[in-house]
Amino acid sequence: MSNGTSLLHSCAAHETNSVHPIDGAFPEFLLAVLLALVSLAASVWLQRWWTKCALEEQLPTVLWTPRFVNYDPREEDGVDADQRHPKKQKMGSGSITNILPKMERLGGPYGMYATVYGVSTKVVHVGHPVPARAILAGNPASAATFAESGMEIKLGERRTNVVYHAVKGAMLWVRTPFLRLFSSPLSATNGRNKGASSRNGLTRRSSSLLAQTTGSTKNPAYDHFKNFSGEGVFTANGMDWKSKRASVLHCLVGQLNDAKLEVEVNRAADALLEGELNMIMQLASDEEGGAVRDVVPMLQRCTIGLIYRIITHDVASFAPCRDGEANGESNRIIDTTRGIATTSSPRSSATSLAAMDTSLAEKSTELNYKHHQTNIHHEKKHHNQTIESLLPNYLRSVTKIRMIILAQSRSIWYLLPRWMYRLFSPMYREEERTMGPIREFAQLACQNAREGSPLELLSKRASHSTKEGSDGERGVSQDLLDEAITLLFAGQDTSAATLSWTLHLLSLDPRRQEKLAQEVRSVLGDSDIDFTRDSDFVSKSMIAQMPYLDAVIKESMRLYPVAPFVVRKLTSDITIPPEVNIGNQNRMNGATTVTTAAGAKSSGATTLSSSTFACIWIYALHRNPKLWHSPDEFVPERWIDPELRKKDNGQEEPGAYIPFAMGPRNCLGRPLAQVVLRLLLARIIRKYIVVDPRYETLEARLDKNDVVDTKCLRKDMQAGFTVLPSNGLMLRFVERLDDV
């Protein structure tokens, strides 16, 4: 009995001894993990705090915190989403519209302030032309003379690094990989970027040498765009960017003469006016007060058709047709070459050719319409079927991707390595789903590119002819696909957005809209062209005679620049001269614009250290009250009235008005956009009165002598890396009478 009891005690003791070490080790492991996390959090907090302290010695500084863990673009802008959650707009326009009040409240030099982004990344926010042109177009090799007295202000790069290493040394057991998990990937090169550089035979040094000529670079501030535009000209860097930009300029801008561009823009305008809007006008008779439609998707279809035909020379119709017309059952069909409505009678074409008295190039262009019309009618079926199946998804996707990319840059995932974003983030899965139709449509454009088209010419150049990632049959290179995505988006989104905002502003200002219509119709009416429904051809020489049209476009782009901000990383120290106050106006010292300088001392000058990221707020530049009188008002006359021009310092100061950015990384499509926007707007305003039903309702409530304040009717901006009117733009089109 005693032996049995002893055996039981021995077994119990053995079990206790065998379990106890495990039970004791597990809490110790949890305690070690907890201590590691606490130490990591403490080191991150200390690093952010010391970086903030160092920056506050020179600029007002705030700490940036992530806004999103996940983001669903369906909750951002949609009728159904708004009905379910009317106040759940997760990413509004406040970060854009509040930037000027924030700059004024913080009171930094030139309104600048700094942000600690991530752990220790320094971001400077700029809304003034002097530092803006210093960053975007300044040459670090240049020098300027400042006053010798006073103290130079410099962002504390060295002190920040000392603090960083002190904290890191004090907590040596916290390994570097853990710290990097919470460090901004802005300082790291995207893996795809490395691959692109190596396959083009580039080196890190060649990239830095090019950056030294400008003082700033996009890399790596735009790395989060690379799943969208890859290594296209928008995101490429160094010599890779230089060669691709030269190729695109040569193949797109260089090959597209004025006559060809005029033809394509008029085709797009005819497809819009005689296609979609004509159908809407026919429906207007069945709707009380006329048809009210969202013009944003109509303008997107118009501009995507335009840029698609320009870069591919392919024949395609992007405007929806009625059932009978789509089957060829109507005498009045959509001519997909010209994009206009024609009849079976050749009279309209003959009349327009006989009446056009412009240039030989324009006459030959009109002859091409008639020459190709029969062939186009048979060629269009296959292309249209494919395009019509892809186009709706493509347009929805490019609208969503704008918001997803911006949301990503404001999320916790932007601070983590890209592999973590790809592996764990639901935002990445949504981004990939959204990118499917975009890549497919760009692939179709590359495959349909005809001989002599910009895409076909690009495919033969060394900058875009690598076979990596090719589709096999046509050998479409990844570089060419990236460029097609970039060109298609830039060509349609920016033009559609600008035209949407312009029509919005004109619909809220009938007096100025009528003034513009009178100018357009007087110029077109004085020409020798017979302006029938089928021959409203507008040329570049005609819009050159319309100063008010130019002023309206400029004012619209001032109030609503398509890209509200751009970001650059400084590759060397850039010194900003001190502000000079003249009377009550804060004027800029244009003679001493900017300089970098090693060891330069100046009175109140501010030196932005290399590796600092600069966010140039174009929206703030365009509405800065120190630069523009009535900065929030729609006043096109400011651009043509000498007395009003005197009130705007911004019109005389370089860098105050930059809707296409400035410097070597400015928008390369600017020459095309200037013509496209003016031709399309002239065509629309000549034929239609644009009416906002909300304005009519507001006007009906007021007396005749009351002034209508339309600010309350201004549309909010749908936040993305480009901006569109939030929740669309509902307008009614009323056809104008023939007499001017």
C-alpha positions in Angstrom: 0.0 0.0 0.0 2.7 2.4 0.9 4.6 1.4 -2.3 1.5 2.3 -4.3 1.1 5.6 -2.6 4.7 6.4 -3.1 4.3 5.5 -6.8 1.3 7.9 -7.1 3.3 10.7 -5.5 6.2 10.1 -7.8 4.0 10.2 -10.9 2.3 13.3 -9.7 5.6 14.9 -9.0 6.9 13.9 -12.4 3.8 15.4 -14.1 4.3 18.6 -12.1 7.9 18.8 -12.9 7.2 18.1 -16.6 4.4 20.7 -17.0 5.8 23.5 -14.8 8.7 24.6 -17.1 6.3 25.0 -20.0 3.8 26.9 -18.0 6.5 29.2 -16.8 8.1 29.7 -20.2 4.9 30.8 -21.9 4.3 33.9 -19.7 7.9 34.8 -20.0 7.6 34.7 -23.8 4.5 36.9 -23.7 6.3 39.3 -21.4 9.3 39.5 -23.7 7.0 40.2 -26.7 5.1 42.8 -24.8 8.3 44.5 -23.7 9.6 44.4 -27.3 6.4 46.1 -28.6 6.5 48.7 -25.9 10.1 49.5 -26.6 9.4 49.6 -30.3 6.5 52.0 -29.7 8.6 54.1 -27.4 11.4 54.3 -29.9 9.0 55.3 -32.7 7.3 57.9 -30.5 10.7 59.4 -29.4 11.9 59.5 -33.0 8.8 61.3 -34.1 8.9 63.7 -31.2 12.6 64.6 -31.7 12.1 65.1 -35.4 9.2 67.4 -34.6 11.3 69.3 -32.2 14.0 69.8 -34.7 11.6 71.0 -37.4 9.8 73.4 -35.1 12.9 75.4 -34.6 12.4 76.6 -38.2 8.9 75.8 -39.4 5.5 75.1 -37.7 5.3 71.4 -37.5 2.5 68.9 -37.1 2.5 65.1 -36.7 0.8 63.1 -39.5 -1.3 60.2 -38.5 -2.8 57.5 -40.9 -6.4 58.0 -41.7 -7.3 54.6 -43.1 -6.8 50.9 -42.4 -9.1 50.0 -45.2 -11.0 52.0 -47.8 -14.0 51.2 -50.0 -14.4 53.6 -52.9 -18.1 52.6 -53.2 -18.8 54.5 -50.0 -17.1 57.6 -51.4 -19.3 58.7 -54.3 -22.4 56.9 -55.4 -26.1 57.4 -55.2 -26.8 54.1 -53.5 -24.0 54.5 -51.0 -25.1 58.1 -50.3 -28.6 57.0 -49.6 -27.5 54.3 -47.2 -24.8 56.4 -45.5 -25.4 60.1 -46.4 -22.6 61.2 -43.9 -20.1 58.4 -44.4 -17.9 60.0 -46.9 -14.6 58.8 -45.7 -12.2 60.9 -47.9 -13.7 64.3 -48.6 -12.1 67.4 -50.0 -11.3 69.0 -46.6 -7.6 68.2 -46.9 -7.5 70.3 -50.1 -9.9 73.2 -49.2 -8.5 73.6 -45.6 -4.9 73.9 -46.7 -4.9 77.7 -47.0 -6.6 78.4 -43.6 -4.2 75.9 -42.0 -1.1 77.7 -43.6 -2.4 81.1 -42.4 -3.1 79.7 -38.9 0.3 78.2 -38.5 2.0 81.3 -39.8 5.3 79.9 -41.2 7.5 81.8 -43.7 5.6 82.0 -47.1 2.9 80.0 -45.3 5.0 76.9 -45.2 4.7 74.3 -42.5 6.2 70.9 -42.0 4.8 67.4 -41.2 6.5 64.5 -39.6 5.4 61.7 -41.9 5.8 58.2 -40.6 8.8 57.9 -38.1 11.1 60.6 -39.3 10.3 61.6 -42.9 10.1 65.4 -43.3 7.4 66.9 -45.5 7.1 70.6 -46.2 3.8 72.0 -47.5 4.1 74.9 -49.9 1.4 77.3 -51.2 3.5 80.3 -52.3 5.2 80.8 -55.7 8.7 81.6 -54.4 9.4 78.2 -52.7 7.2 76.5 -55.3 9.4 77.5 -58.3 12.5 76.9 -56.2 11.5 73.3 -55.8 10.0 72.6 -59.2 12.2 74.6 -61.5 15.2 75.8 -59.4 18.7 74.9 -60.5 20.9 73.9 -57.5 24.0 75.0 -59.3 22.7 78.6 -59.4 23.5 81.1 -56.7 21.9 84.3 -55.5 23.1 87.0 -53.3 21.2 87.5 -50.0 21.8 90.0 -47.2 24.8 89.0 -45.2 23.3 89.9 -41.9 21.0 87.6 -40.0 20.7 83.9 -39.5 20.0 81.2 -42.1 17.2 78.9 -41.2 17.8 75.2 -42.0 15.8 72.1 -41.4 17.7 70.0 -38.9 18.9 67.0 -40.9 22.0 66.4 -38.8 20.3 66.8 -35.4 17.5 64.4 -36.5 20.0 61.8 -37.5 21.9 62.1 -34.2 18.7 61.6 -32.2 17.8 58.7 -34.3 21.0 56.9 -33.7 21.0 57.7 -30.0 17.5 56.2 -29.6 18.5 53.2 -31.7 21.6 52.6 -29.7 19.8 52.9 -26.4 17.4 50.2 -27.5 19.9 48.1 -29.4 18.0 44.9 -28.8 15.2 46.2 -30.9 16.3 45.0 -34.3 16.4 47.2 -37.4 13.8 45.1 -39.3 11.2 45.9 -36.6 12.0 49.6 -36.9 11.6 49.5 -40.7 8.1 48.1 -40.3 7.1 51.5 -39.1 9.3 53.6 -41.3 7.9 55.3 -44.3 8.8 53.5 -47.6 9.4 56.9 -49.1 13.1 56.3 -48.5 13.1 52.9 -50.2 13.0 52.2 -53.9 10.2 50.1 -55.2 11.2 46.7 -56.4 9.6 47.2 -59.7 11.6 50.4 -60.2 14.8 48.6 -59.6 13.9 46.0 -62.2 13.1 48.7 -64.7 16.3 50.5 -64.1 18.4 47.4 -64.5 16.7 46.2 -67.7 17.3 49.6 -69.3 20.9 49.5 -68.3 20.6 52.4 -65.9 22.6 52.9 -62.7 21.7 54.7 -59.5 24.3 57.3 -60.4 22.7 58.2 -63.7 19.5 58.9 -61.9 21.1 61.1 -59.3 23.1 63.0 -62.0 19.9 64.0 -63.7 18.2 64.9 -60.4 21.1 67.3 -59.7 20.1 69.4 -62.7 16.7 70.1 -61.2 17.2 69.9 -57.4 14.2 67.6 -57.0 12.8 64.3 -58.2 9.5 62.4 -58.1 11.2 59.2 -56.8 10.1 57.8 -54.4 7.2 60.1 -53.6 5.1 58.5 -56.5 6.0 54.8 -55.9 2.5 54.1 -54.8 1.4 55.0 -58.4 3.5 52.2 -59.9 0.9 49.5 -59.6 -1.2 51.8 -61.8 1.1 53.4 -64.3 4.2 51.2 -63.8 7.3 52.8 -65.3 5.5 55.1 -67.7 6.7 58.6 -68.2 4.6 59.8 -65.2 6.5 57.7 -62.6 9.8 56.9 -64.3 13.0 58.5 -62.9 16.5 59.5 -64.0 17.7 58.6 -67.4 14.8 56.2 -67.9 12.4 59.1 -67.5 14.5 61.3 -69.7 14.5 58.8 -72.6 10.8 58.0 -72.2 9.8 61.7 -72.1 11.8 62.4 -75.3 10.2 59.4 -77.0 6.7 60.4 -76.0 7.3 64.0 -77.1 8.6 62.9 -80.4 6.0 60.2 -81.2 2.9 62.0 -79.8 3.4 65.8 -79.8 6.0 65.9 -82.6 3.9 63.7 -85.0 0.6 65.4 -84.4 0.3 68.6 -86.4 -2.3 71.3 -85.9 -4.5 70.1 -88.8 -4.6 66.5 -87.6 -5.4 67.6 -84.0 -8.2 69.9 -85.2 -9.8 67.1 -87.1 -9.7 64.7 -84.2 -11.0 67.2 -81.7 -13.9 68.1 -84.0 -14.7 64.4 -84.5 -14.9 64.0 -80.7 -17.1 67.1 -80.4 -19.4 65.9 -83.2 -19.7 62.5 -81.5 -20.7 64.3 -78.2 -23.0 66.9 -79.7 -24.6 64.8 -82.5 -24.5 61.6 -80.6 -25.2 61.7 -76.8 -26.5 65.3 -76.5 -28.7 65.0 -79.6 -30.2 61.8 -78.0 -30.8 63.7 -74.8 -32.5 66.6 -76.6 -34.9 64.1 -78.2 -35.7 62.7 -74.8 -36.2 66.2 -73.4 -39.6 66.5 -75.0 -40.8 63.6 -72.8 -39.5 65.1 -69.6 -40.9 68.1 -67.8 -38.5 71.0 -68.1 -36.1 69.1 -70.3 -33.7 66.2 -69.7 -31.2 66.6 -66.9 -28.2 64.3 -67.2 -24.8 63.7 -65.5 -22.4 65.3 -68.0 -19.2 63.8 -66.4 -19.5 60.3 -68.0 -20.5 61.9 -71.3 -17.3 64.0 -71.3 -15.3 61.0 -70.2 -16.5 59.0 -73.2 -15.8 62.0 -75.5 -12.3 62.5 -74.3 -11.3 58.8 -74.1 -12.5 58.4 -77.7 -10.3 61.4 -78.6 -7.1 60.2 -77.0 -7.6 56.6 -78.1 -7.9 57.6 -81.7 -4.9 60.0 -81.4 -2.5 57.4 -80.0 -3.7 54.4 -82.0 -5.1 55.9 -85.3 -7.7 53.1 -84.8 -11.3 53.6 -85.9 -13.8 53.3 -83.1 -17.0 54.9 -81.9 -17.2 55.7 -78.2 -20.6 57.4 -78.1 -23.7 55.2 -77.5 -25.9 54.8 -80.6 -29.6 54.1 -80.8 -30.6 50.5 -81.6 -31.6 51.2 -85.1 -28.4 53.1 -85.9 -26.3 50.5 -84.3 -27.7 47.9 -86.7 -27.4 50.2 -89.7 -31.1 50.5 -90.1 -31.2 54.3 -90.2 -30.1 56.6 -93.0 -28.6 58.8 -90.3 -25.6 57.0 -88.9 -22.7 57.8 -86.7 -19.6 58.3 -88.8 -16.9 56.8 -86.6 -14.1 58.5 -88.5 -15.4 61.9 -88.0 -17.6 61.0 -85.1 -20.5 63.1 -86.4 -24.1 62.4 -87.6 -24.4 62.4 -91.3 -27.2 61.6 -93.7 -27.2 59.4 -96.8 -27.2 62.6 -98.9 -23.7 63.9 -99.8 -24.9 67.5 -99.9 -23.7 68.4 -96.4 -20.2 67.2 -97.0 -20.1 69.0 -100.4 -21.4 72.2 -98.8 -19.0 72.2 -96.0 -16.0 71.7 -98.3 -17.2 74.4 -100.7 -17.7 76.9 -97.8 -14.5 76.2 -95.9 -12.0 78.9 -96.8 -9.2 78.4 -94.3 -6.1 76.5 -95.3 -5.2 73.8 -97.8 -4.5 71.5 -94.9 -8.0 71.9 -93.5 -9.6 71.4 -96.9 -7.7 68.1 -97.4 -8.7 67.1 -93.9 -12.4 67.6 -94.8 -11.9 65.5 -98.0 -10.5 62.7 -95.9 -13.8 62.5 -94.1 -15.7 61.7 -97.3 -12.9 59.4 -98.6 -13.0 57.1 -95.5 -16.7 57.2 -94.7 -17.7 54.0 -96.6 -14.7 51.9 -95.3 -15.2 53.0 -91.7 -18.9 51.9 -91.7 -17.7 48.3 -92.4 -14.6 48.4 -90.2 -16.3 49.7 -87.1 -18.3 46.6 -86.1 -15.5 44.4 -84.7 -13.7 47.2 -82.9 -16.9 48.7 -81.5 -18.1 45.4 -80.1 -14.9 44.9 -78.2 -14.6 48.5 -77.1 -18.2 48.8 -76.0 -17.8 45.8 -73.8 -14.7 47.2 -72.1 -15.4 50.9 -72.0 -18.0 51.1 -69.2 -15.8 49.0 -66.8 -12.7 51.0 -67.9 -14.3 54.4 -67.1 -15.6 53.2 -63.7 -12.2 51.8 -62.9 -10.2 54.9 -63.7 -12.6 56.9 -61.6 -12.2 54.5 -58.7 -8.4 54.1 -59.0 -7.9 57.9 -58.4 -9.5 57.6 -55.0 -7.8 54.2 -54.1 -4.3 55.5 -54.8 -4.9 58.7 -52.7 -6.5 56.7 -49.9 -3.5 54.4 -49.9 -1.1 57.3 -49.4 -3.2 58.3 -46.3 -3.4 54.8 -44.8 -1.3 52.9 -42.4 -0.2 50.7 -45.3 1.8 53.6 -46.8 4.1 53.5 -43.8 4.8 49.7 -44.2 6.8 47.8 -46.8 5.1 47.2 -50.1 5.1 43.4 -49.5 3.0 43.8 -46.4 0.5 46.0 -48.3 0.3 43.4 -51.1 0.0 40.5 -48.7 -2.4 41.7 -46.0 -4.2 44.8 -47.2 -7.8 44.5 -48.6 -7.1 47.8 -50.3 -4.5 46.1 -52.5 -7.1 43.4 -53.5 -9.5 46.2 -54.4 -6.8 48.0 -56.3 -6.0 44.8 -58.3 -9.7 44.3 -59.2 -9.9 47.9 -60.3 -6.7 47.6 -62.4 -8.0 44.7 -64.4 -10.2 46.6 -66.9 -7.6 49.4 -67.1 -4.8 47.0 -68.2 -7.2 45.2 -70.5 -8.2 48.4 -72.3 -4.6 49.6 -72.6 -3.7 46.2 -74.0 -6.4 46.6 -76.6 -5.1 50.0 -77.5 -1.6 48.6 -78.0 -2.9 45.7 -80.2 -5.1 48.0 -82.3 -2.4 50.6 -82.8 -1.9 51.2 -86.6 1.2 51.8 -88.4 2.5 55.4 -87.9 0.4 55.9 -84.8 2.2 57.2 -81.6 1.9 53.8 -79.8 3.2 52.0 -82.8 6.1 54.4 -83.1 6.8 54.1 -79.4 7.0 50.3 -79.7 10.0 50.7 -82.0 12.0 52.9 -79.8 14.5 51.5 -77.4 12.9 53.2 -74.4 9.7 51.2 -74.9 10.6 48.1 -76.9 11.8 45.7 -74.1 10.0 42.4 -74.3 9.8 41.9 -70.6 6.2 41.1 -69.7 5.1 40.9 -73.3 1.8 39.3 -74.2 3.4 36.9 -76.7 1.5 37.3 -80.0 1.9 41.0 -80.5 5.0 41.3 -78.2 3.5 44.3 -76.3 6.3 45.3 -73.9 5.6 46.1 -70.3 7.0 49.6 -70.9 4.6 50.2 -73.8 1.7 48.9 -71.8 2.6 51.3 -68.9 2.8 54.2 -71.3 -0.5 53.3 -72.9 -2.2 53.3 -69.4 -0.6 56.7 -68.6 -1.5 58.3 -71.9 -5.1 57.1 -72.0 -5.7 58.2 -68.4 -4.0 61.6 -68.7 -5.7 62.3 -72.0 -9.3 61.6 -70.9 -9.3 62.4 -67.1 -7.7 65.8 -67.1 -9.7 67.1 -70.1 -13.0 65.6 -68.9 -12.5 67.0 -65.4 -11.6 70.5 -66.6 -14.5 70.7 -69.0 -16.8 69.5 -66.2 -15.7 72.2 -63.8 -15.9 74.8 -66.6 -19.5 73.9 -67.5 -20.3 73.8 -63.8 -19.1 77.4 -63.3 -20.8 78.6 -66.5 -24.1 77.0 -65.5 -24.0 79.0 -62.3 -23.2 82.3 -64.2 -25.7 82.8 -67.1 -24.4 86.3 -67.8 -20.9 85.2 -68.4 -22.0 82.1 -70.3 -24.0 84.3 -72.7 -21.0 86.6 -73.1 -18.8 83.6 -74.0 -21.5 82.3 -76.4 -21.7 85.7 -78.2 -17.9 85.8 -78.7 -17.8 82.2 -80.0 -20.7 82.6 -82.4 -19.5 86.0 -83.6 -16.1 84.6 -84.5 -17.5 81.5 -86.1 -20.3 83.4 -87.8 -17.7 85.8 -89.4 -15.8 82.9 -90.9 -16.5 81.6 -94.4 -17.7 78.2 -93.2 -21.3 77.1 -93.7 -22.1 76.2 -90.1 -24.8 73.6 -90.7 -25.5 70.8 -88.2 -22.9 68.6 -90.0 -20.1 71.0 -90.6 -19.4 73.0 -87.4 -15.7 72.7 -87.9 -13.6 74.9 -85.5 -9.9 75.4 -86.1 -7.1 76.6 -83.9 -6.9 79.9 -85.8 -10.5 80.5 -84.9 -10.1 80.0 -81.1 -7.1 82.3 -81.3 -9.6 85.1 -82.0 -11.6 84.3 -78.8 -9.8 85.9 -75.8 -12.8 85.5 -73.5 -12.9 81.7 -74.2 -9.2 81.6 -73.2 -10.0 83.6 -70.1 -12.8 81.2 -69.1 -10.6 78.1 -69.4 -7.8 79.8 -67.4 -10.1 80.9 -64.6 -11.7 77.4 -64.4 -8.2 75.8 -64.1 -7.3 78.4 -61.5 -10.2 77.6 -59.3 -10.2 73.8 -59.9 -6.7 72.6 -61.0 -7.1 68.9 -62.1 -4.1 67.9 -59.9 -4.5 69.8 -56.6 -0.9 69.1 -55.5 2.3 67.6 -56.7 5.1 66.1 -54.6 8.9 66.2 -55.0 11.9 64.9 -53.1 14.8 67.4 -52.8 18.1 66.0 -54.0 20.1 68.9 -52.6 19.7 71.8 -50.2 17.5 74.6 -51.6 17.5 78.0 -50.0 14.4 80.2 -50.2 15.0 84.0 -50.0 13.1 86.0 -47.3 9.8 87.6 -47.9 9.7 91.3 -48.8 6.7 93.3 -47.7 5.7 96.3 -49.9 2.9 98.3 -48.4 0.0 96.0 -47.5 0.9 93.5 -50.2 3.2 90.6 -49.6 5.2 90.7 -52.8 7.8 88.3 -53.9 11.4 89.2 -54.6 11.6 88.0 -58.2 15.2 89.0 -58.6 16.4 86.7 -55.8 14.1 83.8 -56.6 15.9 80.9 -55.3 19.2 79.2 -54.7 20.8 76.3 -53.1 24.0 76.9 -51.6 26.4 75.2 -49.4 26.9 77.4 -46.5 25.0 80.4 -47.8 23.9 82.9 -45.1 21.0 85.2 -45.7 18.7 87.4 -43.7 15.7 85.2 -42.8 16.3 82.8 -45.6 15.0 79.3 -45.2 17.0 76.3 -46.4 15.2 73.1 -47.1 17.6 70.2 -46.6 18.1 67.4 -49.1 15.9 64.3 -48.7 13.0 66.6 -47.6 9.7 65.9 -49.4 7.9 69.0 -50.6 4.2 69.0 -51.3 3.3 71.9 -53.7 -0.3 72.7 -53.2 -1.4 74.1 -56.6 -4.9 74.6 -55.2 -3.4 76.9 -52.5 -1.3 78.8 -55.0 -4.3 79.5 -57.2 -6.4 80.8 -54.3 -3.8 82.6 -52.3 -5.4 85.9 -51.3 -1.9 87.5 -51.4 -1.7 86.7 -55.1 -5.3 87.1 -56.3 -8.1 89.5 -55.7 -11.4 87.8 -55.0 -9.6 84.5 -55.0 -12.7 82.3 -54.7 -14.7 84.1 -57.3 -15.2 83.1 -60.9 -13.9 86.2 -62.7 -12.7 85.4 -66.2 -12.3 89.1 -66.9 -9.2 89.2 -64.6 -7.2 87.7 -67.5 -8.1 90.2 -70.1 -9.1 93.4 -68.3 -5.9 95.6 -67.7 -7.4 97.2 -64.5 -8.2 93.8 -63.0 -4.9 92.4 -64.0 -3.2 95.0 -61.9 -5.0 93.6 -58.8 -3.5 90.1 -59.3 0.1 89.7 -58.3 -0.3 86.1 -59.3 -0.4 87.0 -63.0 3.0 88.6 -62.9 4.7 86.2 -60.5 6.2 83.0 -62.0 4.9 79.9 -60.2 1.7 81.5 -59.0 -0.4 79.9 -61.8 0.7 76.4 -62.6 -2.3 74.2 -63.6 0.2 72.0 -65.6 2.9 72.2 -62.9 6.2 73.6 -64.0 9.8 72.7 -64.4 11.2 69.6 -66.3 8.5 67.3 -64.8 5.6 69.4 -66.0 2.7 68.0 -68.0 4.1 67.1 -71.4 0.5 67.1 -72.9 0.0 70.7 -72.2 0.1 71.8 -75.9 -2.5 69.3 -76.8 -4.7 70.0 -73.8 -4.8 73.8 -74.5 -6.2 73.1 -78.0 -8.6 70.3 -76.9 -10.2 72.2 -74.1 -10.8 75.3 -76.1 -12.1 73.6 -79.2 -14.5 71.4 -77.3 -15.8 74.2 -75.1 -16.4 76.4 -78.1 -18.3 73.7 -79.9 -20.5 73.0 -76.8 -21.3 76.6 -75.9 -22.0 77.6 -79.5 -24.8 75.1 -79.7 -26.2 74.7 -76.2 -27.1 76.8 -73.2 -25.9 74.9 -70.1 -28.4 75.1 -67.2 -28.1 74.0 -63.6 -31.6 73.2 -62.3 -30.6 74.2 -58.8 -29.7 77.7 -60.0 -33.1 78.0 -61.6 -34.8 77.0 -58.4 -32.7 79.5 -56.4 -33.3 82.3 -58.9 -37.1 81.6 -58.8 -37.2 82.3 -55.1 -35.5 85.7 -55.4 -36.7 89.1 -56.6 -35.5 90.4 -59.9 -33.2 92.9 -58.3 -31.6 90.4 -55.9 -28.1 89.2 -56.6 -27.9 85.4 -56.8 -25.1 84.1 -54.6 -24.1 80.8 -56.2 -21.3 79.8 -53.8 -23.8 77.6 -52.0 -24.4 75.8 -55.3 -20.7 75.0 -55.9 -20.0 71.3 -56.1 -17.7 69.7 -53.7 -14.6 68.0 -55.0 -14.4 64.3 -55.2 -11.0 63.7 -53.6 -8.5 61.7 -55.7 -5.1 62.4 -57.1 -7.2 64.3 -59.7 -10.5 66.0 -58.8 -13.9 65.6 -60.3 -17.3 67.1 -59.2 -18.5 65.0 -56.3 -21.6 62.8 -57.1 -21.5 63.9 -60.7 -22.7 67.0 -62.4 -26.4 67.2 -63.3 -27.1 69.7 -66.1 -29.7 70.4 -68.7 -28.8 71.4 -72.2 -31.0 73.8 -74.2 -30.3 74.3 -77.9 -29.5 77.9 -78.8 -31.3 79.8 -81.6 -29.4 80.3 -84.8 -29.3 84.0 -84.7 -26.4 85.5 -82.7 
